[in-house]
Amino acid sequence: MLRMYALFDDAGKFHAGRVMSEADTSLQVELDSGKRVKVKAANVMLRFDKPAPAELLAQAQALATEIELDLAWEFAPEDEFHFADLARDYFSAQASPAHQAAALLRLFDSPHYFRRLGKGQFKKAPEDTVKAALLGIERKQALAAQIETWATELAAGQCPAPVQEQLYKILFKPDKNGAEYKAVVEAAKRTQRAPLDLLKEAGAITSAYQFHWKRFLFEQFPKGHGFPAGLAAPGVEDELPLAAVQAFSIDDSATTEIDDALSVTGVGTGTVVFGVHIAAPGLAITPDSAVDKLARERLSTVYMPGWKLTMLPDDVVQQYTLTEGRDCPAVSVYFTLDEATLAVQATATRLERVPVAMNLRHDQLDEVVTEAALTGEAVADFPFAHELSFCFRLAKHLKAAREVVRGKPENFNRPDYNFKLLRDDSSFEPDGSEQVQIGTRKRGAPLDLMVAEAMILANSHWGGWLAEHGVPGIYRSQASLQPGIKVRMGVKPAPHAGMGVAQYTWATSPLRRYVDLVNQWQIIACARHGRTAALAAPFKPRDAALFSVISAFEATYAAYNDFQNGIERWWTLRWLEQNGVTEIDAQVMAGGLVRADALPLVFRLPGTDSLPRHSRVRARITGIDGLTLELHAVLAARLGEPGAEAASDAELESGDEGAASEESDEGDDSDMNIAGPLALAIDMGEDTPAESHQPAPTPDGPGAAA
């Protein structure tokens, strides 16, 4: 006789209903909802007359919880068995349909005790497997309890120590299976708060400055930013001739890595020899040596107000830096010039020892080394007056020649901003509590112009010289000055439209940039071996190692610059707070952005979207967020329409300010570089608070000392 009801398996879920009809291989079953489904006969686990399907499932679920798994495992036979057999052994020989269904549910939900074989058949797991599974379950339960405890503490405004210790990992590179990460996510969901706000309120973030600094170290120096102990600087073994010059360098007072110096001989004779002398770590450091591996890992010096992380340890730097009063190993390039026309008559690259007579400091000399003093219109009361006067004349000549190639002049209308932290001991990294001063320095000042043009001349010449010898190098090129055309790095010489030169390398800062050290090795090979240099150079044509260096350098250098921009913006906002500034005069840019007149600061100002670009406005500050680097402000007043300088400024905003130094060959479009959200790597799902904070634009370009 056909039984009225059936319990069946539907992809791991059990349902019961009234059997409406039955064929050889299938049944039609009506569920309590009234829906009729076709069920394979093989999926029917149990047929019964009573109780009703819903009641049977309710009774079975209640009875299943009463089955002790350890006892059931003991009762179960060693061979495979049917769930009904276990029900009769565990409950009674007359186990009811509810007892049988309970056994089925309990067995099915306990795969660590019983293996599922299908069609209601099971086999108990080996004892070792059961013990291991139970231990895993215990650990999982303990982990869940720990997550619950930490989430409760976070929601209550207290940060557990393990979460504090892994703060940056949780936010930016999390283990999404980790208890600390899951606790933050759970607490954020419960409180309906963004993770960053939650952690700040819980005391995990006590200093916005330290947040930015430690995040940078976490991302870029995960193994720590200290140098390994006992790293010795190799000496230069070459017997180098002594150059017959008196060289001088031009840097600011904070510079310890003095890479470059200049010399001028023959002024007044009709023929002048202009020398560019570059510190030569490449004469001692060899590829794949311990020092090289360290430099390749760091790739560049990191700059920030009041502090820097050098590419090389200070002991190594001091071995090669161009310190005054020493005969320093150098890679020199000499340009023999007609004194009247400044035409280049000959060039020569030499490996030599260069007497460095003086380290000039532009922050001490800018006020006296003026254009008037250099051109004879005022008294030139400073060291190397004749040499500097010639350098200035040559620099203007070189700049004018480059501008002809560029097709337009370079404009230095905006100043450079310098940050100075007032503190008694500068041998320790800042902590964000220092008083900050922000000063300005006119771009294209005479001393800057001399150094910039000298380095551009040397870098361009050496780029061509490498190509003449068939030796690959790392080049920087720019196809045109059209908006959106960026500077690219490659291994073949190509024109640099922004610089106005036929080819361009970076080879004049080998103590601070790894790319320059690589190029110096190649230049040294050319100087030593001439036309056979391609056979002796460390890097050969189409060398995959060069492309690897380029890829790593571009990513790292961009990250370092982003950090420098961000931390300078933080200090700018801090300056506003320290000085009680409530209003800022600014100039309208595009997209609701404005640029402060007297600070390296670009920010969003509601109400300016419809104003003409370059209109002048006054903004009233309503809030500052040091974590997201946001400046909140409202439009207080309109100060005027675009003035006569608008056309010039338009060029600046298109990224065509030119290169104020050989360091910045990409123009100056930093004011248009809007920082993206402070993106967190926390997956909150769709119905939870936003997992990112939107900071304001980046500051108006780097301002750290070289």
C-alpha positions as CSV (number, residue, x, y, z in Angstrom):
1,M,0.0,0.0,0.0
2,L,1.3,3.5,-1.0
3,R,2.5,5.5,2.0
4,M,1.1,9.0,2.3
5,Y,4.3,11.0,3.1
6,A,8.0,11.1,2.1
7,L,11.2,12.7,3.5
8,F,13.7,13.5,0.7
9,D,17.1,15.0,0.1
10,D,17.2,18.1,-2.1
11,A,21.0,19.0,-2.6
12,G,21.8,18.6,1.1
13,K,18.5,20.0,2.4
14,F,15.8,17.8,3.7
15,H,12.1,18.4,2.9
16,A,8.9,16.4,3.6
17,G,5.6,16.3,1.9
18,R,2.6,14.4,0.6
19,V,3.2,11.9,-2.1
20,M,0.8,12.7,-4.9
21,S,1.9,10.1,-7.5
22,E,4.8,7.7,-8.1
23,A,6.5,6.3,-11.1
24,D,9.4,3.8,-11.3
25,T,12.2,6.4,-10.8
26,S,10.4,9.5,-9.5
27,L,7.7,10.8,-7.3
28,Q,5.5,13.9,-7.3
29,V,5.4,15.4,-3.8
30,E,3.3,18.3,-2.6
31,L,5.0,20.4,0.1
32,D,3.2,22.2,2.9
33,S,3.4,25.4,0.8
34,G,1.3,23.8,-1.9
35,K,4.2,23.6,-4.3
36,R,4.6,20.4,-6.1
37,V,8.0,19.0,-6.9
38,K,9.4,16.1,-8.8
39,V,11.7,14.0,-6.7
40,K,14.0,11.2,-7.8
41,A,13.2,7.9,-6.1
42,A,16.8,7.6,-5.1
43,N,16.6,10.8,-3.1
44,V,13.7,9.6,-0.9
45,M,15.2,8.9,2.5
46,L,12.0,7.9,4.5
47,R,8.4,7.1,3.8
48,F,5.9,7.4,6.6
49,D,2.2,7.6,7.3
50,K,2.3,9.9,10.3
51,P,2.8,12.4,11.8
52,A,2.3,15.2,9.3
53,P,5.4,16.3,7.4
54,A,5.9,19.6,9.2
55,E,5.4,17.9,12.6
56,L,7.8,15.1,11.7
57,L,10.5,17.6,10.8
58,A,9.9,19.6,14.0
59,Q,10.1,16.4,16.1
60,A,13.2,15.2,14.3
61,Q,15.1,18.4,14.7
62,A,14.3,18.4,18.5
63,L,15.3,14.8,18.9
64,A,18.5,15.2,16.8
65,T,19.9,17.6,19.4
66,E,19.5,14.9,22.0
67,I,21.7,12.4,20.2
68,E,25.2,12.3,21.8
69,L,27.6,12.0,19.0
70,D,30.3,10.2,21.0
71,L,27.8,7.6,22.0
72,A,26.3,7.3,18.5
73,W,29.8,6.8,17.1
74,E,30.4,4.0,19.6
75,F,27.1,2.3,18.7
76,A,27.8,2.6,15.0
77,P,29.1,-0.5,13.2
78,E,32.6,-0.4,11.6
79,D,31.1,-1.1,8.1
80,E,28.7,1.2,6.3
81,F,25.2,1.5,7.7
82,H,21.8,3.0,7.1
83,F,20.6,5.8,9.3
84,A,17.5,3.8,10.2
85,D,19.7,1.0,11.6
86,L,21.5,3.5,13.8
87,A,18.1,4.9,15.0
88,R,17.0,1.4,16.0
89,D,20.3,0.8,17.8
90,Y,20.4,4.2,19.6
91,F,16.7,4.7,20.4
92,S,14.9,1.3,20.3
93,A,14.2,-1.5,17.9
94,Q,10.8,0.2,17.2
95,A,12.3,3.6,16.3
96,S,9.5,5.8,15.0
97,P,9.8,7.8,11.8
98,A,10.6,10.9,13.9
99,H,13.5,9.0,15.5
100,Q,14.8,7.8,12.2
101,A,14.6,11.3,10.7
102,A,16.4,12.6,13.8
103,A,19.2,10.1,13.2
104,L,19.4,11.1,9.6
105,L,19.7,14.8,10.5
106,R,22.3,14.2,13.2
107,L,24.4,12.0,11.0
108,F,24.3,14.3,8.1
109,D,25.3,17.4,10.2
110,S,28.3,15.6,11.8
111,P,30.7,14.8,8.9
112,H,33.6,14.9,11.4
113,Y,32.1,11.7,13.0
114,F,30.4,10.1,10.1
115,R,31.2,10.1,6.4
116,R,28.3,10.5,4.0
117,L,28.0,7.8,1.4
118,G,24.7,8.8,-0.2
119,K,21.2,7.3,-0.2
120,G,21.1,7.4,3.6
121,Q,24.2,5.3,4.0
122,F,27.0,6.4,6.4
123,K,30.4,5.1,7.7
124,K,31.9,6.3,10.9
125,A,35.2,8.1,10.7
126,P,38.5,6.7,12.1
127,E,39.2,7.7,15.7
128,D,42.2,9.8,14.8
129,T,40.1,11.8,12.3
130,V,37.4,12.4,14.9
131,K,39.9,13.6,17.5
132,A,41.5,16.0,15.0
133,A,38.1,17.3,13.9
134,L,37.0,17.9,17.4
135,L,40.2,19.8,18.2
136,G,39.6,21.9,15.1
137,I,36.0,22.6,16.2
138,E,37.2,23.6,19.6
139,R,39.7,26.0,18.2
140,K,37.1,27.5,15.9
141,Q,34.8,28.0,18.8
142,A,37.6,29.6,20.8
143,L,38.4,31.9,17.9
144,A,34.7,32.9,17.5
145,A,34.6,33.7,21.2
146,Q,37.8,35.8,20.9
147,I,36.4,37.6,17.9
148,E,33.2,38.3,19.9
149,T,35.1,39.6,22.8
150,W,37.3,41.9,20.7
151,A,34.3,43.2,18.7
152,T,32.4,44.0,21.9
153,E,35.4,45.9,23.2
154,L,35.9,47.9,20.0
155,A,32.2,48.7,19.9
156,A,32.5,50.0,23.5
157,G,35.4,52.3,22.5
158,Q,38.3,50.1,23.7
159,C,41.0,48.8,21.4
160,P,42.3,45.3,22.3
161,A,46.1,45.1,22.3
162,P,46.3,42.5,19.4
163,V,44.2,44.8,17.2
164,Q,46.4,47.8,18.1
165,E,49.5,45.8,17.2
166,Q,48.2,44.8,13.8
167,L,46.5,48.1,13.0
168,Y,48.2,48.8,9.7
169,K,48.0,45.2,8.5
170,I,44.3,45.1,9.3
171,L,43.6,48.3,7.4
172,F,45.9,47.9,4.4
173,K,47.1,44.3,3.9
174,P,44.9,42.2,6.1
175,D,44.7,38.5,6.6
176,K,40.9,38.3,6.2
177,N,40.8,35.0,8.1
178,G,42.5,36.6,11.1
179,A,40.6,37.2,14.3
180,E,41.8,40.8,14.6
181,Y,40.5,41.6,11.1
182,K,37.1,39.8,11.7
183,A,36.7,41.6,15.0
184,V,37.1,45.0,13.4
185,V,34.6,44.1,10.6
186,E,32.1,42.7,13.1
187,A,32.4,45.8,15.4
188,A,32.0,48.2,12.4
189,K,28.8,46.3,11.3
190,R,27.4,46.4,14.8
191,T,28.0,50.1,15.3
192,Q,27.3,51.1,11.7
193,R,30.5,53.1,11.7
194,A,33.4,53.3,9.2
195,P,36.4,51.2,10.3
196,L,38.7,54.2,10.5
197,D,36.3,56.1,12.7
198,L,35.7,53.1,14.9
199,L,39.4,52.5,15.4
200,K,40.0,56.2,16.1
201,E,37.3,56.3,18.7
202,A,38.6,53.1,20.3
203,G,42.0,54.7,20.8
204,A,43.9,52.6,18.2
205,I,44.9,55.8,16.3
206,T,46.2,58.5,18.7
207,S,48.3,60.6,16.3
208,A,47.4,61.4,12.7
209,Y,51.1,62.1,12.0
210,Q,52.2,58.7,13.4
211,F,49.3,57.1,11.4
212,H,50.7,58.4,8.1
213,W,54.3,57.7,9.0
214,K,53.8,54.2,10.3
215,R,51.5,53.3,7.4
216,F,54.3,54.3,5.0
217,L,56.9,52.3,6.9
218,F,54.5,49.3,7.0
219,E,54.0,49.4,3.3
220,Q,57.5,50.3,2.1
221,F,59.7,49.0,4.9
222,P,57.9,46.0,6.3
223,K,61.2,44.6,7.7
224,G,62.2,47.9,9.3
225,H,63.9,51.0,8.0
226,G,67.2,50.6,9.9
227,F,70.4,49.5,8.2
228,P,72.1,46.2,8.8
229,A,75.0,46.3,11.2
230,G,78.6,46.0,10.0
231,L,77.9,47.1,6.4
232,A,81.3,48.4,5.3
233,A,81.8,50.9,2.5
234,P,84.3,49.5,0.0
235,G,87.2,51.8,-0.9
236,V,88.1,52.9,-4.4
237,E,90.9,50.7,-5.6
238,D,91.7,52.6,-8.8
239,E,94.8,54.8,-8.9
240,L,93.0,58.0,-10.0
241,P,94.8,61.1,-11.3
242,L,94.2,64.3,-9.4
243,A,92.2,66.9,-11.3
244,A,93.7,70.3,-11.8
245,V,90.6,72.1,-10.6
246,Q,89.1,73.7,-7.5
247,A,85.6,72.4,-7.3
248,F,82.6,73.7,-5.3
249,S,79.2,72.2,-4.6
250,I,75.9,74.1,-4.2
251,D,73.3,72.5,-1.8
252,D,71.3,73.5,1.2
253,S,72.6,73.2,4.7
254,A,70.7,70.0,5.5
255,T,72.2,68.1,2.6
256,T,74.6,65.3,3.6
257,E,74.6,63.3,0.3
258,I,76.6,65.8,-1.8
259,D,76.5,64.2,-5.2
260,D,77.6,67.0,-7.5
261,A,80.1,69.8,-7.7
262,L,81.2,72.3,-10.4
263,S,84.5,73.8,-11.5
264,V,85.4,76.6,-13.9
265,T,88.9,77.2,-15.3
266,G,90.2,79.6,-17.8
267,V,87.9,82.5,-17.3
268,G,89.4,85.5,-19.2
269,T,91.5,83.4,-21.5
270,G,89.0,83.0,-24.3
271,T,88.5,79.3,-23.6
272,V,86.8,78.1,-20.5
273,V,86.6,74.5,-19.3
274,F,83.4,73.9,-17.4
275,G,83.5,70.7,-15.2
276,V,80.6,68.8,-13.7
277,H,81.9,66.4,-11.0
278,I,79.7,63.6,-9.7
279,A,80.5,61.5,-6.6
280,A,81.6,58.1,-7.7
281,P,80.3,55.3,-5.5
282,G,80.2,53.2,-8.7
283,L,84.0,53.0,-8.6
284,A,83.8,51.0,-5.4
285,I,80.4,49.5,-5.1
286,T,79.9,46.6,-7.5
287,P,76.7,45.0,-8.8
288,D,75.3,42.3,-6.5
289,S,77.6,43.3,-3.6
290,A,76.0,43.8,-0.2
291,V,75.9,47.5,-0.5
292,D,74.4,47.2,-4.0
293,K,71.7,44.9,-2.8
294,L,70.8,47.3,0.0
295,A,70.6,50.2,-2.5
296,R,68.5,48.2,-4.9
297,E,66.1,47.3,-2.1
298,R,65.6,51.0,-1.1
299,L,66.1,52.5,-4.6
300,S,66.0,56.1,-3.4
301,T,66.3,58.4,-0.4
302,V,62.9,59.3,1.2
303,Y,62.4,63.0,2.0
304,M,60.0,64.5,4.5
305,P,60.0,67.7,6.6
306,G,62.6,67.4,9.3
307,W,63.7,63.9,8.4
308,K,64.9,61.6,5.7
309,L,65.6,57.9,5.1
310,T,68.7,57.7,3.0
311,M,69.2,55.1,0.3
312,L,72.6,54.2,1.8
313,P,73.9,54.3,5.4
314,D,75.6,57.5,6.5
315,D,79.0,55.7,6.9
316,V,78.7,54.6,3.3
317,V,77.6,58.1,2.1
318,Q,80.4,59.8,3.9
319,Q,82.9,57.6,2.1
320,Y,81.9,59.0,-1.3
321,T,80.2,62.3,-0.7
322,L,81.9,65.4,-2.1
323,T,83.0,67.0,1.2
324,E,85.0,70.2,1.2
325,G,88.7,69.9,1.9
326,R,89.1,66.4,0.4
327,D,90.2,65.0,-2.9
328,C,87.1,63.0,-3.8
329,P,86.8,60.2,-6.3
330,A,84.5,61.4,-9.0
331,V,83.2,60.8,-12.5
332,S,83.8,64.2,-14.3
333,V,82.6,65.5,-17.6
334,Y,84.4,68.6,-19.0
335,F,83.0,70.9,-21.6
336,T,85.5,73.1,-23.3
337,L,83.7,76.3,-24.3
338,D,84.3,79.4,-26.4
339,E,84.2,82.1,-23.7
340,A,82.5,84.6,-26.0
341,T,79.9,82.4,-27.7
342,L,79.7,79.6,-25.2
343,A,79.8,77.1,-28.0
344,V,81.0,73.7,-27.0
345,Q,84.4,72.9,-28.6
346,A,85.2,69.6,-26.9
347,T,84.0,67.2,-24.2
348,A,85.7,64.7,-22.1
349,T,84.7,62.2,-19.4
350,R,87.3,61.3,-16.8
351,L,87.6,59.1,-13.7
352,E,89.7,61.1,-11.2
353,R,90.1,62.6,-7.8
354,V,88.6,66.1,-7.6
355,P,89.8,68.6,-5.0
356,V,86.6,70.0,-3.4
357,A,87.4,73.5,-2.2
358,M,84.1,74.4,-0.7
359,N,80.5,73.2,0.0
360,L,78.4,76.3,-0.7
361,R,75.0,76.5,0.9
362,H,72.3,78.3,-1.0
363,D,70.2,78.9,2.0
364,Q,73.1,81.0,3.3
365,L,74.0,82.7,0.0
366,D,70.7,83.3,-1.8
367,E,70.4,86.8,-0.5
368,V,73.9,87.8,-1.7
369,V,74.3,85.7,-4.8
370,T,71.8,87.7,-6.8
371,E,71.5,88.3,-10.5
372,A,72.8,91.9,-10.0
373,A,75.9,90.6,-8.2
374,L,76.5,87.9,-10.8
375,T,76.2,90.3,-13.8
376,G,78.4,93.0,-12.3
377,E,75.6,95.4,-11.4
378,A,76.3,95.0,-7.7
379,V,79.2,94.0,-5.5
380,A,80.0,90.2,-5.6
381,D,81.1,89.6,-2.1
382,F,81.0,85.8,-1.9
383,P,83.3,82.9,-2.6
384,F,84.0,81.8,-6.2
385,A,82.4,85.0,-7.5
386,H,84.1,84.9,-11.0
387,E,83.3,81.2,-11.4
388,L,79.7,81.6,-10.3
389,S,79.2,84.6,-12.6
390,F,80.4,82.4,-15.5
391,C,78.1,79.5,-14.4
392,F,75.1,81.9,-14.3
393,R,75.9,83.2,-17.8
394,L,76.2,79.7,-19.1
395,A,73.0,78.6,-17.3
396,K,71.0,81.3,-18.9
397,H,72.5,80.4,-22.3
398,L,71.7,76.7,-21.9
399,K,68.2,77.4,-20.7
400,A,67.5,79.7,-23.7
401,A,68.7,77.0,-26.0
402,R,66.5,74.4,-24.5
403,E,63.5,76.7,-24.7
404,V,64.1,77.0,-28.4
405,V,63.7,73.2,-28.7
406,R,60.8,73.2,-26.3
407,G,59.0,75.8,-28.4
408,K,58.1,77.9,-25.4
409,P,59.8,79.3,-22.4
410,E,59.9,77.7,-19.0
411,N,57.9,79.5,-16.3
412,F,58.8,79.6,-12.6
413,N,56.0,81.7,-11.4
414,R,55.2,79.8,-8.2
415,P,57.6,79.5,-5.4
416,D,59.1,76.4,-3.8
417,Y,58.0,75.9,-0.2
418,N,60.4,74.8,2.5
419,F,59.4,73.2,5.8
420,K,61.4,73.7,9.0
421,L,60.5,71.9,12.2
422,L,61.6,73.8,15.4
423,R,63.1,71.4,17.8
424,D,66.2,71.1,19.9
425,D,67.4,67.7,18.7
426,S,67.1,66.9,15.0
427,S,68.9,63.5,15.3
428,F,65.6,61.8,16.1
429,E,62.6,61.4,13.7
430,P,59.8,63.9,14.3
431,D,56.7,62.8,16.2
432,G,54.2,65.4,14.9
433,S,54.2,67.6,18.0
434,E,56.8,70.1,16.6
435,Q,56.2,73.7,15.6
436,V,56.5,74.0,11.9
437,Q,57.6,77.0,9.8
438,I,56.8,77.2,6.1
439,G,59.1,79.4,4.0
440,T,59.2,80.2,0.3
441,R,62.0,80.3,-2.2
442,K,61.7,81.7,-5.7
443,R,62.0,79.0,-8.3
444,G,64.8,79.6,-10.8
445,A,66.9,81.5,-8.3
446,P,70.5,82.0,-9.7
447,L,72.1,79.3,-7.7
448,D,69.3,76.9,-8.5
449,L,69.5,77.7,-12.1
450,M,73.3,77.1,-12.2
451,V,73.0,73.6,-10.7
452,A,69.9,72.6,-12.7
453,E,71.4,73.6,-16.0
454,A,74.7,72.0,-15.2
455,M,73.0,68.7,-14.3
456,I,70.8,68.8,-17.3
457,L,73.8,69.4,-19.5
458,A,75.7,66.4,-18.0
459,N,72.7,64.0,-18.0
460,S,71.9,64.8,-21.6
461,H,75.5,64.5,-22.7
462,W,76.1,61.2,-20.9
463,G,72.9,59.8,-22.4
464,G,74.2,60.5,-25.9
465,W,77.7,59.2,-25.0
466,L,76.3,55.9,-23.8
467,A,74.4,55.5,-27.0
468,E,77.5,56.3,-29.1
469,H,79.3,53.4,-27.3
470,G,76.4,51.0,-27.8
471,V,76.0,50.8,-24.0
472,P,72.4,50.7,-22.7
473,G,71.3,53.0,-19.9
474,I,68.2,54.1,-18.2
475,Y,66.6,57.1,-20.0
476,R,63.8,59.4,-19.3
477,S,61.8,60.7,-22.3
478,Q,58.7,62.7,-23.1
479,A,57.2,62.6,-26.6
480,S,55.6,66.0,-26.5
481,L,54.3,68.8,-24.3
482,Q,50.7,68.0,-25.1
483,P,48.5,67.5,-22.0
484,G,48.5,64.0,-20.7
485,I,51.9,63.0,-22.3
486,K,53.9,61.7,-19.4
487,V,57.6,61.1,-18.9
488,R,58.6,57.5,-19.5
489,M,61.6,55.5,-18.5
490,G,63.3,53.1,-20.9
491,V,66.6,51.7,-22.1
492,K,66.9,53.6,-25.4
493,P,67.6,57.3,-25.9
494,A,64.7,59.4,-27.0
495,P,63.9,63.1,-27.0
496,H,62.6,64.7,-23.8
497,A,60.2,67.4,-24.9
498,G,59.8,68.9,-21.4
499,M,63.5,69.4,-21.0
500,G,64.2,70.3,-24.6
501,V,67.0,67.9,-25.0
502,A,67.7,65.1,-27.5
503,Q,68.1,62.5,-24.7
504,Y,68.1,62.5,-21.0
505,T,69.4,60.2,-18.2
506,W,69.5,60.4,-14.5
507,A,73.2,60.0,-13.6
508,T,74.1,62.9,-11.3
509,S,72.7,61.6,-8.0
510,P,74.2,58.2,-7.4
511,L,74.2,58.5,-3.6
512,R,70.4,59.2,-3.5
513,R,68.9,57.3,-6.5
514,Y,69.6,53.8,-7.6
515,V,68.9,54.5,-11.3
516,D,71.8,57.1,-11.2
517,L,74.1,54.4,-9.7
518,V,73.2,52.0,-12.5
519,N,73.9,54.6,-15.1
520,Q,77.2,55.5,-13.4
521,W,78.4,51.9,-13.7
522,Q,77.6,52.1,-17.5
523,I,79.4,55.5,-17.8
524,I,82.4,54.2,-15.9
525,A,82.6,51.2,-18.4
526,C,82.7,53.7,-21.3
527,A,85.4,55.8,-19.6
528,R,87.5,52.7,-19.0
529,H,87.0,50.7,-22.2
530,G,86.0,53.1,-24.9
531,R,84.6,51.4,-28.0
532,T,84.7,48.0,-26.3
533,A,82.6,49.2,-23.3
534,A,79.5,47.3,-24.4
535,L,81.5,44.0,-23.6
536,A,82.6,45.2,-20.2
537,A,79.6,47.1,-19.0
538,P,77.6,45.4,-16.1
539,F,74.4,45.6,-18.1
540,K,74.2,44.4,-21.7
541,P,71.8,45.4,-24.4
542,R,68.3,44.0,-23.8
543,D,69.4,43.0,-20.3
544,A,66.3,42.0,-18.4
545,A,67.9,43.3,-15.2
546,L,67.6,46.9,-16.5
547,F,63.9,46.5,-17.1
548,S,63.5,45.0,-13.6
549,V,65.3,48.0,-12.1
550,I,63.1,50.4,-14.1
551,S,59.9,48.7,-13.0
552,A,60.9,48.6,-9.3
553,F,62.2,52.1,-9.3
554,E,59.1,53.7,-10.9
555,A,56.8,52.0,-8.4
556,T,59.0,52.8,-5.4
557,Y,59.8,56.3,-6.4
558,A,56.2,57.1,-7.0
559,A,55.3,55.7,-3.5
560,Y,58.0,57.8,-1.9
561,N,56.8,61.0,-3.7
562,D,53.2,60.3,-2.7
563,F,54.3,60.0,0.9
564,Q,56.3,63.1,0.8
565,N,53.4,65.1,-0.7
566,G,51.0,63.7,1.8
567,I,53.2,64.3,4.9
568,E,53.9,67.9,3.6
569,R,50.2,68.4,3.3
570,W,49.8,67.2,6.9
571,W,52.4,69.7,8.1
572,T,50.6,72.4,6.1
573,L,47.4,71.7,7.8
574,R,49.2,71.6,11.1
575,W,50.6,75.0,10.4
576,L,47.1,76.4,9.9
577,E,46.1,75.0,13.3
578,Q,49.2,76.2,15.1
579,N,48.8,79.7,13.7
580,G,45.1,79.9,14.3
581,V,44.4,80.7,10.6
582,T,40.7,80.9,9.9
583,E,40.6,82.2,6.3
584,I,42.7,81.6,3.2
585,D,42.9,83.5,0.0
586,A,43.1,81.3,-3.0
587,Q,42.7,81.0,-6.8
588,V,40.0,79.0,-8.5
589,M,41.1,75.9,-10.5
590,A,39.0,73.3,-12.2
591,G,36.4,71.0,-10.7
592,G,35.7,72.9,-7.5
593,L,39.3,73.1,-6.5
594,V,41.2,76.1,-5.3
595,R,44.9,76.7,-4.7
596,A,46.0,78.8,-1.7
597,D,48.0,81.9,-2.5
598,A,50.7,81.5,0.1
599,L,50.7,77.9,1.0
600,P,51.4,74.5,-0.8
601,L,47.7,73.6,-0.5
602,V,45.0,72.7,-2.9
603,F,41.6,71.9,-1.6
604,R,37.9,71.6,-2.5
605,L,35.8,74.7,-2.0
606,P,32.0,74.3,-2.5
607,G,30.5,77.1,-4.6
608,T,33.5,77.6,-6.9
609,D,32.5,75.2,-9.6
610,S,30.8,77.8,-11.7
611,L,33.4,80.6,-11.1
612,P,35.8,81.5,-13.9
613,R,39.2,79.8,-13.5
614,H,41.8,81.9,-11.8
615,S,39.2,84.0,-10.0
616,R,40.4,84.9,-6.6
617,V,38.4,83.9,-3.6
618,R,38.6,83.8,0.2
619,A,37.8,80.6,2.0
620,R,36.7,80.3,5.6
621,I,38.1,77.1,7.3
622,T,35.4,75.0,9.0
623,G,37.4,72.0,9.9
624,I,40.6,70.0,9.4
625,D,41.0,66.2,9.4
626,G,44.6,65.1,9.8
627,L,43.8,61.5,9.0
628,T,42.2,62.1,5.7
629,L,44.2,65.2,5.0
630,E,41.0,67.1,4.3
631,L,40.6,70.8,4.7
632,H,36.9,71.7,5.1
633,A,36.0,75.3,4.1
634,V,33.2,77.4,2.8
635,L,33.3,80.3,0.3
636,A,33.6,83.5,2.3
637,A,34.0,86.1,-0.4
638,R,34.9,86.6,-4.1
639,L,38.0,88.8,-4.3
640,G,38.3,89.4,-8.1
641,E,38.0,88.1,-11.6
642,P,41.0,86.5,-13.4
643,G,43.9,88.9,-13.9
644,A,46.6,89.3,-16.4
645,E,48.5,86.3,-15.1
646,A,45.6,83.9,-15.9
647,A,47.1,82.9,-19.2
648,S,50.4,82.1,-17.7
649,D,48.8,80.2,-14.9
650,A,46.8,78.2,-17.4
651,E,50.1,76.9,-18.7
652,L,51.1,75.9,-15.3
653,E,47.9,73.9,-14.7
654,S,48.4,72.1,-18.0
655,G,51.6,70.7,-16.5
656,D,54.1,72.9,-18.4
657,E,56.1,74.8,-15.8
658,G,59.2,73.2,-17.0
659,A,61.9,71.7,-14.9
660,A,62.9,73.9,-12.0
661,S,65.7,71.4,-11.4
662,E,67.1,68.2,-12.9
663,E,65.1,66.4,-10.2
664,S,61.7,67.4,-11.6
665,D,61.6,66.7,-15.3
666,E,57.9,66.2,-15.5
667,G,56.7,69.7,-15.2
668,D,54.5,70.8,-12.4
669,D,51.1,69.4,-12.6
670,S,51.0,68.3,-8.9
671,D,48.2,70.8,-8.2
672,M,46.0,68.9,-10.6
673,N,46.9,65.5,-9.0
674,I,43.9,64.8,-6.8
675,A,44.5,62.2,-4.1
676,G,42.2,59.2,-4.3
677,P,40.3,57.9,-1.3
678,L,42.2,56.7,1.7
679,A,41.4,53.2,0.6
680,L,41.2,50.5,3.2
681,A,41.5,46.8,2.4
682,I,38.5,46.0,4.6
683,D,35.6,44.3,2.9
684,M,32.5,45.5,4.7
685,G,29.9,44.2,2.2
686,E,27.2,46.3,0.5
687,D,25.0,47.3,3.5
688,T,27.8,48.6,5.8
689,P,29.6,51.9,6.2
690,A,32.0,53.1,3.5
691,E,35.4,51.5,3.8
692,S,37.3,54.6,2.6
693,H,37.8,58.2,3.4
694,Q,38.1,60.8,0.7
695,P,41.1,63.1,1.3
696,A,41.6,66.4,-0.4
697,P,44.0,67.0,-3.2
698,T,47.7,66.5,-2.7
699,P,49.9,69.4,-1.8
700,D,51.4,71.7,-4.4
701,G,54.5,69.6,-5.1
702,P,57.3,68.3,-3.0
703,G,59.3,70.7,-0.9
704,A,61.9,68.7,0.9
705,A,65.5,69.6,0.6
706,A,67.7,67.6,-1.8
